[in-house]
Structure formats: structure tokens, C-alpha cells
Amino acid sequence: MEIEVYADEIITPKDFNNCTRNFIGIGCLFVPVSKKQNILSNLINSRCLFESNRSWFWEPDQCPSSITNGGKCKTQWHQQNMCEIHHTELRNSRSSNSQREISKKWLNYLIENNIRDRKEIYFNILFVDLDTLQIENFGTQKVHENIYNKFFRTVIHYGVKSFFGNKNVTIKKVFHDKGSMENHGYFPYLNLMKLDLDLGKYGLIEDKEIAFIDSDHRNYLRESNDLLEESHLIQLIDLLIGSITQNIYYLSDDRLKKELAMIVRPLVNRLLESPSNPNSSYNYYQRQHIGFFPKYSLENATYFLDSLSHEQFENYKKGNIYTNRNMEMPFYDPKQTNLSLW
């Protein structure tokens, strides 16, 4: 079985009280190559908000519903729908209708995929608690990046083993959103070499260099670049991490962020309370996972990070990665009148 991996992260974000939340969130989307085009078609066609069309065209004059072709869809609507979906930038006060509706459609696509048991969307998200990890034991140079480097392999290893453990898996390529890890001395080139050895019987990595791509697909539009489509998968994992994190850590009191979080909340709740339920109507077992580390404080964190092999880490983490955690964001009804606006 051939898959590709798309990764993004959230590192020590601030909440709406401007307090730093001391955790790192690492998310990976595992895309079976056989399902990739169907996933991309759903994401990309969701950009068309013109009810009579439902199909997306990169250029306005290619669209049969455009004014230039005798239709009613305006060029400026098309340009607005070309927007990047980036969870950090979504705000009720400033997000366009296009950003709102496309984000909702993508998250509803995830839920529909699960309910209809389509077996298309696989993801693993791990939150690392830096306070319990005792971050002071990691020195002062690129501390967050070094921790991320170690646990990035863990997220991929767990996904391959848990989601595709009974198949011969080949990871064709690993894609990562552009950012600080692109300049890390170890991460781009050596990380996957080590992971390839750790995977053992569970699979192999064909291309061992991580590809860093821009999540803003518009930067690839004029280049006729394949990354024009791949960037949508980076946007998707970004939206998933953001909406799931919002439920768990309640980082924002923004109405739009809460509304998006509520779309995935039933799934998040099940993943936290019953991650191993094979009979759930949401069909997430061995396809989607949310974990937290560590359950207990690590006194010798430096040794843990630098010295343990992946096999030793796997054995150690059994009692230290947990799933059962309360969501901090209270239930939110988007239809309920917000009296504070009066």
C-alpha cells in the first residue's frame, strides 16, 4: 500500500487571555495514494460556492457558470473563493464568506467521510505537554524544534502501525508546511532515515527528504506546479489541528472558531473517550487518533529524548501517552443569540 504524509504543527500558542499554553501539537494526515485524487477533488470543488455549478476551475473564464461564458458567477466571487484556508487567520470579524463556507465544507466532508465509512481520511495528532516534560532539561538552543523532531517520528510511526499495520506500506513522500523546521540541521534530511529504520516490518520510506511546501496554493498557480493541489492537503491538516485544538484547549473565544470546532466536536469527543471503539458510527477506529504526552512527569527528560531507541520509546510510551482528557471549550450553539452583542 502506498501513502503520502502531510504534516503541520502548533507550538506554544497564546489563548484569548494572552496566556501562553505550553504545549506542542503535531498533526499528520496519512493519504493513501489510491484515494488521493478523490480527496483532492472534494477539497478543491468545495471552493465553488455557486449552487448551480459545484465544480471548481482555476481560471474564471474556464468556468461554464462565469459571466464571460454566459453564466452568473462573477470574477470577483471566483477570486474570493481562491482564498487560503489557515485556521490561525480565521476570525468572525474579518474572515470572508468564502473562508467561512469553505472551512465548514471541508470539516463537514471529514464527518461525512466517517459516517459513510469511506476510509479516505486518516490522521494522528499528538499534543506534548512541555510543563510535564520538564522542558528546562533540554537546554536553551532550539528546544522546541528538538522536541518536535523526536515526536514527529512518533506520530508517523504510530499512524503507519495502527492504521495500516496489516499492509505492506510504502511512504512515497512526506510533505510539511514551510516554517522553522525547514532550517533545522537534522529534521529535513536525517529524520526520515532514522524513521525508516524504526519502521521495520511495518513499512519503508521511499523518499527520505521532507518536502516543505507553501500552504497558500495561489503561490503555485502560475507555475503549473503539482504542489498547487498538494498544498490543499496541508491546508486540511492545518484546519483539523486548529479545530481540534480549539475544542481541547479553548484557545479562542471567537465565534467563527467556536462554530468550526463544533462541527468536529462529536468526533473529538469520541476519540478522547473511546479511541478503541470499533463499533462507533463515526468509524474512526484505526483511522484517526488524538493523544497526549506525557501522562507522568519525566525527571530525566534529556536521556529520554536523546538516548531511547524508537522501540524503547514505544515500550515506554504505553503508560505515558493517553487519550482521555476533558475538552476545555464549553458547548457552543452557533444559532443561539449572543446577548453580549446587544
LINBELLIN-V718925 format. One record per residue. RES is the residue in one small letter. PHI is phi in whole degrees, 0 to 359 (none if undefined). PSI is psi as a letter, one per 40 degrees, with the letter a starting at -180 (none if undefined). Layout:
BEGIN
res=RES phi=PHI psi=PSI
res=RES phi=PHI psi=PSI
END
This chain:
BEGIN
res=m phi=none psi=h
res=e phi=256 psi=h
res=i phi=225 psi=i
res=e phi=238 psi=i
res=v phi=239 psi=h
res=y phi=238 psi=h
res=a phi=233 psi=i
res=d phi=207 psi=i
res=e phi=214 psi=i
res=i phi=226 psi=h
res=i phi=237 psi=h
res=t phi=37 psi=g
res=p phi=285 psi=i
res=k phi=261 psi=i
res=d phi=268 psi=a
res=f phi=286 psi=e
res=n phi=263 psi=e
res=n phi=64 psi=f
res=c phi=261 psi=h
res=t phi=287 psi=h
res=r phi=264 psi=h
res=n phi=273 psi=g
res=f phi=216 psi=i
res=i phi=242 psi=h
res=g phi=250 psi=h
res=i phi=241 psi=h
res=g phi=235 psi=h
res=c phi=230 psi=h
res=l phi=259 psi=h
res=f phi=257 psi=h
res=v phi=249 psi=h
res=p phi=299 psi=h
res=v phi=302 psi=d
res=s phi=292 psi=e
res=k phi=256 psi=e
res=k phi=301 psi=d
res=q phi=294 psi=d
res=n phi=292 psi=d
res=i phi=298 psi=d
res=l phi=297 psi=d
res=s phi=299 psi=d
res=n phi=295 psi=d
res=l phi=294 psi=d
res=i phi=289 psi=d
res=n phi=293 psi=d
res=s phi=293 psi=e
res=r phi=289 psi=d
res=c phi=278 psi=h
res=l phi=257 psi=e
res=f phi=275 psi=h
res=e phi=305 psi=d
res=s phi=278 psi=e
res=n phi=250 psi=c
res=r phi=72 psi=e
res=s phi=234 psi=h
res=w phi=261 psi=h
res=f phi=233 psi=h
res=w phi=292 psi=d
res=e phi=249 psi=h
res=p phi=303 psi=d
res=d phi=286 psi=e
res=q phi=275 psi=e
res=c phi=280 psi=h
res=p phi=294 psi=e
res=s phi=265 psi=e
res=s phi=286 psi=i
res=i phi=299 psi=d
res=t phi=295 psi=d
res=n phi=253 psi=e
res=g phi=89 psi=e
res=g phi=265 psi=a
res=k phi=243 psi=e
res=c phi=280 psi=h
res=k phi=278 psi=i
res=t phi=300 psi=d
res=q phi=293 psi=d
res=w phi=295 psi=d
res=h phi=299 psi=d
res=q phi=296 psi=d
res=q phi=294 psi=d
res=n phi=286 psi=e
res=m phi=279 psi=e
res=c phi=298 psi=i
res=e phi=282 psi=i
res=i phi=260 psi=h
res=h phi=225 psi=h
res=h phi=302 psi=d
res=t phi=301 psi=d
res=e phi=273 psi=e
res=l phi=285 psi=h
res=r phi=217 psi=i
res=n phi=298 psi=d
res=s phi=279 psi=d
res=r phi=230 psi=e
res=s phi=284 psi=i
res=s phi=286 psi=i
res=n phi=301 psi=d
res=s phi=298 psi=d
res=q phi=299 psi=d
res=r phi=297 psi=d
res=e phi=290 psi=d
res=i phi=293 psi=d
res=s phi=300 psi=d
res=k phi=297 psi=d
res=k phi=296 psi=d
res=w phi=294 psi=d
res=l phi=290 psi=d
res=n phi=292 psi=d
res=y phi=297 psi=d
res=l phi=302 psi=d
res=i phi=296 psi=d
res=e phi=297 psi=d
res=n phi=303 psi=d
res=n phi=289 psi=d
res=i phi=299 psi=d
res=r phi=272 psi=e
res=d phi=57 psi=f
res=r phi=277 psi=e
res=k phi=59 psi=f
res=e phi=253 psi=d
res=i phi=250 psi=h
res=y phi=241 psi=h
res=f phi=213 psi=i
res=n phi=226 psi=h
res=i phi=235 psi=h
res=l phi=237 psi=h
res=f phi=254 psi=h
res=v phi=255 psi=h
res=d phi=280 psi=h
res=l phi=286 psi=d
res=d phi=289 psi=d
res=t phi=290 psi=d
res=l phi=286 psi=e
res=q phi=59 psi=g
res=i phi=298 psi=d
res=e phi=297 psi=e
res=n phi=279 psi=e
res=f phi=257 psi=e
res=g phi=85 psi=a
res=t phi=237 psi=e
res=q phi=260 psi=h
res=k phi=49 psi=f
res=v phi=299 psi=d
res=h phi=297 psi=d
res=e phi=295 psi=d
res=n phi=293 psi=d
res=i phi=294 psi=d
res=y phi=302 psi=d
res=n phi=303 psi=d
res=k phi=293 psi=d
res=f phi=279 psi=e
res=f phi=301 psi=d
res=r phi=297 psi=d
res=t phi=299 psi=d
res=v phi=297 psi=d
res=i phi=291 psi=d
res=h phi=301 psi=d
res=y phi=298 psi=d
res=g phi=298 psi=d
res=v phi=297 psi=d
res=k phi=293 psi=d
res=s phi=277 psi=d
res=f phi=272 psi=d
res=f phi=229 psi=f
res=g phi=299 psi=d
res=n phi=264 psi=e
res=k phi=238 psi=i
res=n phi=275 psi=h
res=v phi=263 psi=h
res=t phi=242 psi=h
res=i phi=276 psi=h
res=k phi=290 psi=d
res=k phi=199 psi=i
res=v phi=245 psi=h
res=f phi=250 psi=i
res=h phi=221 psi=i
res=d phi=297 psi=i
res=k phi=299 psi=i
res=g phi=168 psi=a
res=s phi=296 psi=d
res=m phi=292 psi=e
res=e phi=297 psi=d
res=n phi=256 psi=e
res=h phi=289 psi=h
res=g phi=296 psi=d
res=y phi=251 psi=d
res=f phi=300 psi=d
res=p phi=295 psi=d
res=y phi=244 psi=d
res=l phi=264 psi=d
res=n phi=300 psi=d
res=l phi=287 psi=d
res=m phi=296 psi=d
res=k phi=293 psi=d
res=l phi=297 psi=d
res=d phi=301 psi=d
res=l phi=291 psi=d
res=d phi=293 psi=d
res=l phi=297 psi=d
res=g phi=55 psi=b
res=k phi=289 psi=e
res=y phi=278 psi=e
res=g phi=163 psi=a
res=l phi=219 psi=i
res=i phi=249 psi=h
res=e phi=285 psi=d
res=d phi=250 psi=h
res=k phi=265 psi=e
res=e phi=251 psi=h
res=i phi=290 psi=h
res=a phi=264 psi=h
res=f phi=265 psi=h
res=i phi=232 psi=i
res=d phi=280 psi=h
res=s phi=289 psi=e
res=d phi=277 psi=h
res=h phi=298 psi=d
res=r phi=297 psi=d
res=n phi=288 psi=e
res=y phi=253 psi=e
res=l phi=298 psi=d
res=r phi=278 psi=e
res=e phi=266 psi=e
res=s phi=50 psi=f
res=n phi=263 psi=i
res=d phi=301 psi=d
res=l phi=293 psi=e
res=l phi=305 psi=d
res=e phi=273 psi=d
res=e phi=302 psi=d
res=s phi=298 psi=d
res=h phi=293 psi=d
res=l phi=285 psi=d
res=i phi=292 psi=d
res=q phi=298 psi=d
res=l phi=294 psi=d
res=i phi=293 psi=d
res=d phi=298 psi=d
res=l phi=294 psi=d
res=l phi=294 psi=d
res=i phi=301 psi=d
res=g phi=298 psi=d
res=s phi=289 psi=d
res=i phi=290 psi=d
res=t phi=298 psi=d
res=q phi=301 psi=d
res=n phi=297 psi=d
res=i phi=281 psi=d
res=y phi=251 psi=e
res=y phi=51 psi=f
res=l phi=284 psi=d
res=s phi=225 psi=i
res=d phi=260 psi=e
res=d phi=293 psi=h
res=r phi=297 psi=d
res=l phi=294 psi=d
res=k phi=298 psi=d
res=k phi=291 psi=d
res=e phi=296 psi=d
res=l phi=294 psi=d
res=a phi=298 psi=d
res=m phi=292 psi=d
res=i phi=296 psi=d
res=v phi=264 psi=e
res=r phi=303 psi=d
res=p phi=301 psi=d
res=l phi=290 psi=d
res=v phi=300 psi=d
res=n phi=302 psi=d
res=r phi=290 psi=d
res=l phi=294 psi=d
res=l phi=280 psi=d
res=e phi=271 psi=d
res=s phi=220 psi=g
res=p phi=294 psi=e
res=s phi=248 psi=f
res=n phi=272 psi=h
res=p phi=283 psi=e
res=n phi=256 psi=e
res=s phi=295 psi=i
res=s phi=292 psi=e
res=y phi=271 psi=e
res=n phi=48 psi=f
res=y phi=260 psi=e
res=y phi=300 psi=h
res=q phi=62 psi=f
res=r phi=225 psi=d
res=q phi=219 psi=i
res=h phi=207 psi=i
res=i phi=233 psi=h
res=g phi=228 psi=i
res=f phi=226 psi=i
res=f phi=216 psi=i
res=p phi=264 psi=i
res=k phi=286 psi=d
res=y phi=239 psi=i
res=s phi=296 psi=i
res=l phi=259 psi=h
res=e phi=281 psi=d
res=n phi=244 psi=g
res=a phi=294 psi=d
res=t phi=298 psi=d
res=y phi=297 psi=d
res=f phi=300 psi=d
res=l phi=288 psi=d
res=d phi=268 psi=d
res=s phi=253 psi=d
res=l phi=285 psi=h
res=s phi=288 psi=i
res=h phi=296 psi=d
res=e phi=297 psi=d
res=q phi=295 psi=d
res=f phi=297 psi=d
res=e phi=302 psi=d
res=n phi=293 psi=d
res=y phi=291 psi=d
res=k phi=288 psi=e
res=k phi=306 psi=d
res=g phi=261 psi=e
res=n phi=237 psi=e
res=i phi=261 psi=h
res=y phi=228 psi=i
res=t phi=239 psi=d
res=n phi=282 psi=h
res=r phi=212 psi=i
res=n phi=287 psi=i
res=m phi=274 psi=h
res=e phi=281 psi=d
res=m phi=286 psi=h
res=p phi=290 psi=i
res=f phi=304 psi=h
res=y phi=228 psi=h
res=d phi=255 psi=h
res=p phi=300 psi=d
res=k phi=274 psi=e
res=q phi=285 psi=h
res=t phi=295 psi=h
res=n phi=275 psi=h
res=l phi=295 psi=d
res=s phi=291 psi=e
res=l phi=278 psi=e
res=w phi=277 psi=none
END
